[in-house]
Amino acid sequence: MNKITQTLQADHLILEALKEDISSEDVTTNAVMKKAVKGEVTLLCKQDGIIAGLDVFERVFKLLDRQIETEFYCKDGDTVKNGQVMGVVTGDIRVLLSGERVALNYLQRMS
């Protein structure tokens, strides 16, 4: 998806999903992580299939924090296998925890 289409067509939908999921403060995350701490999460394939939606997966985190970094080891349309590491997301662990459900739910629906 190009940047213009993403901004005009997808960003507001992603933000609505995030608003619905993060309707109030994440008490558990705030209690455990009072300050920004850099962390890394691994995107691990849970079943064989064809991957799709990586651009929106990444955008979920970027809308929460532009400094989040993603590195994918596959691209949309690739065949992926159960247990395959598909990528890594790095940044403030509080942001990673806040965006994970929306990002993973979208990826699961698309793939």
VOGUBA-129451 format. One record per atom (N, C-alpha, C): atom name; x, y, z; residue in three letters. Coordinates in steps of 0.02 Angstrom, whole numbers, plus 50000, padded with zeros to 5 digits. Example, Ala and Ser with C-alpha at 12.3 -4.5 7.8 and 13.67 -1.06 7.14 Angstrom:
BEGIN
atom  xx  yy  zz  type
N  50660  49716  50390  Ala
CA  50615  49775  50390  Ala
C  50660  49835  50390  Ala
N  50642  49888  50354  Ser
CA  50684  49947  50357  Ser
C  50645  50002  50394  Ser
END
This chain:
BEGIN
atom  xx  yy  zz  type
N  50043  49942  50000  Met
CA  50000  50000  50000  Met
C  50045  50062  50000  Met
N  50031  50109  49955  Asn
CA  50073  50169  49953  Asn
C  50054  50215  50011  Asn
N  50099  50263  50025  Lys
CA  50091  50308  50083  Lys
C  50027  50349  50080  Lys
N  50008  50373  50020  Ile
CA  49948  50414  50013  Ile
C  49886  50373  50029  Ile
N  49882  50314  50000  Thr
CA  49825  50270  50013  Thr
C  49822  50251  50086  Thr
N  49879  50235  50114  Gln
CA  49882  50217  50184  Gln
C  49855  50273  50229  Gln
N  49879  50333  50217  Thr
CA  49858  50390  50257  Thr
C  49783  50404  50249  Thr
N  49759  50403  50188  Leu
CA  49689  50421  50175  Leu
C  49640  50364  50192  Leu
N  49660  50303  50180  Gln
CA  49613  50247  50186  Gln
C  49622  50204  50247  Gln
N  49683  50196  50271  Ala
CA  49695  50147  50324  Ala
C  49708  50178  50393  Ala
N  49742  50234  50395  Asp
CA  49762  50261  50461  Asp
C  49703  50273  50507  Asp
N  49649  50302  50482  His
CA  49592  50315  50527  His
C  49561  50251  50552  His
N  49561  50198  50512  Leu
CA  49535  50133  50534  Leu
C  49580  50101  50587  Leu
N  49645  50107  50577  Ile
CA  49692  50081  50626  Ile
C  49684  50119  50692  Ile
N  49679  50185  50688  Leu
CA  49670  50225  50749  Leu
C  49605  50208  50785  Leu
N  49551  50195  50748  Glu
CA  49488  50176  50780  Glu
C  49496  50109  50816  Glu
N  49531  50062  50785  Ala
CA  49542  49997  50817  Ala
C  49585  50005  50880  Ala
N  49635  50048  50877  Leu
CA  49677  50060  50936  Leu
C  49637  50094  50991  Leu
N  49594  50143  50973  Lys
CA  49552  50177  51023  Lys
C  49505  50128  51057  Lys
N  49478  50082  51018  Glu
CA  49432  50032  51046  Glu
C  49470  49984  51093  Glu
N  49529  49964  51073  Asp
CA  49568  49916  51113  Asp
C  49599  49949  51174  Asp
N  49621  50011  51167  Ile
CA  49653  50047  51222  Ile
C  49604  50100  51246  Ile
N  49548  50077  51274  Ser
CA  49496  50124  51294  Ser
C  49514  50162  51358  Ser
N  49560  50134  51396  Ser
CA  49584  50169  51455  Ser
C  49657  50149  51465  Ser
N  49688  50176  51515  Glu
CA  49758  50160  51528  Glu
C  49767  50085  51540  Glu
N  49822  50059  51515  Asp
CA  49840  49989  51528  Asp
C  49871  49986  51597  Asp
N  49831  49970  51647  Val
CA  49852  49972  51717  Val
C  49911  49924  51729  Val
N  49908  49865  51702  Thr
CA  49961  49815  51713  Thr
C  50027  49840  51684  Thr
N  50027  49863  51621  Thr
CA  50088  49888  51590  Thr
C  50115  49947  51628  Thr
N  50072  49994  51647  Asn
CA  50094  50053  51684  Asn
C  50123  50036  51752  Asn
N  50095  49984  51784  Ala
CA  50121  49964  51849  Ala
C  50190  49932  51844  Ala
N  50201  49894  51791  Val
CA  50264  49858  51783  Val
C  50317  49902  51749  Val
N  50296  49942  51700  Met
CA  50343  49983  51661  Met
C  50325  50057  51670  Met
N  50352  50087  51721  Lys
CA  50336  50158  51735  Lys
C  50371  50206  51687  Lys
N  50427  50184  51659  Lys
CA  50466  50226  51613  Lys
C  50475  50188  51547  Lys
N  50494  50226  51496  Ala
CA  50509  50196  51431  Ala
C  50569  50150  51439  Ala
N  50561  50088  51417  Val
CA  50615  50039  51417  Val
C  50615  50007  51348  Val
N  50674  50008  51316  Lys
CA  50679  49979  51250  Lys
C  50672  49903  51254  Lys
N  50631  49877  51210  Gly
CA  50620  49805  51208  Gly
C  50615  49782  51136  Gly
N  50612  49717  51129  Glu
CA  50609  49687  51063  Glu
C  50560  49628  51065  Glu
N  50518  49624  51016  Val
CA  50472  49567  51010  Val
C  50484  49534  50943  Val
N  50474  49469  50942  Thr
CA  50484  49429  50882  Thr
C  50416  49411  50853  Thr
N  50408  49421  50789  Leu
CA  50347  49402  50753  Leu
C  50357  49330  50730  Leu
N  50321  49284  50763  Leu
CA  50329  49213  50752  Leu
C  50267  49184  50719  Leu
N  50276  49149  50664  Cys
CA  50221  49118  50628  Cys
C  50192  49060  50669  Cys
N  50126  49057  50676  Lys
CA  50092  49006  50715  Lys
C  50063  48950  50673  Lys
N  50059  48961  50606  Gln
CA  50035  48907  50562  Gln
C  50058  48920  50491  Gln
N  50062  48867  50452  Asp
CA  50083  48873  50383  Asp
C  50032  48916  50345  Asp
N  50057  48956  50297  Gly
CA  50011  48997  50257  Gly
C  50048  49046  50213  Gly
N  50010  49094  50189  Ile
CA  50037  49149  50148  Ile
C  50029  49212  50189  Ile
N  50083  49250  50197  Ile
CA  50081  49310  50239  Ile
C  50053  49369  50200  Ile
N  50013  49409  50233  Ala
CA  49985  49470  50204  Ala
C  49972  49520  50260  Ala
N  49979  49584  50245  Gly
CA  49962  49636  50292  Gly
C  50019  49663  50333  Gly
N  50080  49650  50313  Leu
CA  50137  49674  50353  Leu
C  50142  49750  50356  Leu
N  50120  49785  50304  Asp
CA  50123  49858  50305  Asp
C  50076  49886  50358  Asp
N  50016  49858  50365  Val
CA  49970  49881  50417  Val
C  49994  49860  50486  Val
N  50021  49799  50492  Phe
CA  50050  49776  50555  Phe
C  50101  49828  50580  Phe
N  50147  49848  50536  Glu
CA  50198  49897  50554  Glu
C  50167  49965  50571  Glu
N  50117  49985  50533  Arg
CA  50086  50051  50541  Arg
C  50053  50058  50610  Arg
N  50025  50004  50636  Val
CA  49994  50006  50703  Val
C  50044  50034  50753  Val
N  50104  50008  50752  Phe
CA  50156  50030  50800  Phe
C  50181  50100  50784  Phe
N  50189  50116  50720  Lys
CA  50215  50181  50700  Lys
C  50166  50237  50718  Lys
N  50101  50223  50717  Leu
CA  50052  50273  50737  Leu
C  50055  50287  50812  Leu
N  50076  50238  50850  Leu
CA  50084  50246  50922  Leu
C  50150  50280  50940  Leu
N  50203  50266  50901  Asp
CA  50269  50293  50914  Asp
C  50311  50288  50850  Asp
N  50327  50345  50821  Arg
CA  50364  50345  50758  Arg
C  50434  50316  50764  Arg
N  50459  50308  50825  Gln
CA  50527  50282  50834  Gln
C  50529  50205  50837  Gln
N  50472  50173  50834  Ile
CA  50471  50100  50832  Ile
C  50506  50077  50768  Ile
N  50546  50026  50774  Glu
CA  50582  49999  50716  Glu
C  50557  49928  50702  Glu
N  50547  49914  50638  Thr
CA  50526  49847  50618  Thr
C  50575  49820  50566  Thr
N  50588  49757  50571  Glu
CA  50629  49722  50521  Glu
C  50592  49657  50504  Glu
N  50572  49650  50441  Phe
CA  50537  49590  50420  Phe
C  50585  49544  50382  Phe
N  50578  49480  50393  Tyr
CA  50619  49430  50358  Tyr
C  50579  49396  50303  Tyr
N  50519  49421  50290  Cys
CA  50477  49397  50236  Cys
C  50438  49457  50209  Cys
N  50402  49447  50155  Lys
CA  50361  49501  50127  Lys
C  50292  49473  50111  Lys
N  50245  49519  50103  Asp
CA  50177  49498  50085  Asp
C  50179  49452  50023  Asp
N  50142  49398  50027  Gly
CA  50140  49350  49972  Gly
C  50186  49291  49982  Gly
N  50232  49295  50030  Asp
CA  50278  49240  50042  Asp
C  50242  49183  50078  Asp
N  50263  49122  50063  Thr
CA  50240  49064  50101  Thr
C  50279  49063  50166  Thr
N  50243  49053  50222  Val
CA  50275  49050  50288  Val
C  50256  48985  50322  Val
N  50299  48962  50366  Lys
CA  50290  48898  50400  Lys
C  50284  48907  50475  Lys
N  50247  48863  50506  Asn
CA  50239  48863  50579  Asn
C  50308  48865  50612  Asn
N  50316  48912  50658  Gly
CA  50379  48918  50694  Gly
C  50429  48965  50662  Gly
N  50416  48988  50601  Gln
CA  50461  49032  50566  Gln
C  50461  49102  50597  Gln
N  50521  49130  50608  Val
CA  50526  49198  50631  Val
C  50517  49243  50570  Val
N  50465  49286  50572  Met
CA  50448  49328  50515  Met
C  50475  49399  50522  Met
N  50495  49418  50583  Gly
CA  50521  49485  50592  Gly
C  50531  49502  50665  Gly
N  50554  49563  50675  Val
CA  50568  49589  50743  Val
C  50543  49661  50746  Val
N  50512  49678  50802  Val
CA  50489  49747  50814  Val
C  50526  49771  50877  Val
N  50556  49830  50873  Thr
CA  50597  49856  50928  Thr
C  50573  49926  50946  Thr
N  50571  49940  51012  Gly
CA  50553  50006  51036  Gly
C  50530  50004  51108  Gly
N  50497  50057  51129  Asp
CA  50470  50062  51197  Asp
C  50423  50003  51210  Asp
N  50439  49963  51259  Ile
CA  50401  49902  51272  Ile
C  50328  49918  51288  Ile
N  50315  49976  51316  Arg
CA  50245  49996  51330  Arg
C  50206  50005  51266  Arg
N  50237  50031  51215  Val
CA  50205  50040  51150  Val
C  50194  49972  51117  Val
N  50244  49929  51122  Leu
CA  50238  49862  51093  Leu
C  50180  49823  51125  Leu
N  50174  49828  51190  Leu
CA  50119  49795  51224  Leu
C  50051  49826  51206  Leu
N  50049  49891  51198  Ser
CA  49987  49926  51183  Ser
C  49962  49911  51112  Ser
N  50007  49902  51065  Gly
CA  49986  49891  50995  Gly
C  49982  49819  50974  Gly
N  50007  49773  51014  Glu
CA  50014  49704  50990  Glu
C  49947  49671  50971  Glu
N  49895  49680  51010  Arg
CA  49832  49646  50996  Arg
C  49802  49669  50930  Arg
N  49800  49734  50918  Val
CA  49773  49760  50856  Val
C  49815  49737  50797  Val
N  49881  49742  50803  Ala
CA  49926  49722  50748  Ala
C  49919  49647  50732  Ala
N  49919  49606  50783  Leu
CA  49916  49533  50772  Leu
C  49847  49511  50748  Leu
N  49794  49542  50773  Asn
CA  49727  49525  50750  Asn
C  49719  49540  50675  Asn
N  49745  49597  50654  Tyr
CA  49742  49615  50583  Tyr
C  49782  49566  50541  Tyr
N  49842  49551  50563  Leu
CA  49885  49505  50525  Leu
C  49853  49437  50519  Leu
N  49822  49414  50573  Gln
CA  49790  49348  50573  Gln
C  49732  49347  50523  Gln
N  49693  49401  50520  Arg
CA  49636  49403  50474  Arg
C  49659  49405  50402  Arg
N  49713  49439  50388  Met
CA  49737  49447  50320  Met
C  49772  49385  50293  Met
N  49805  49349  50336  Ser
CA  49847  49293  50312  Ser
C  49810  49228  50311  Ser
END
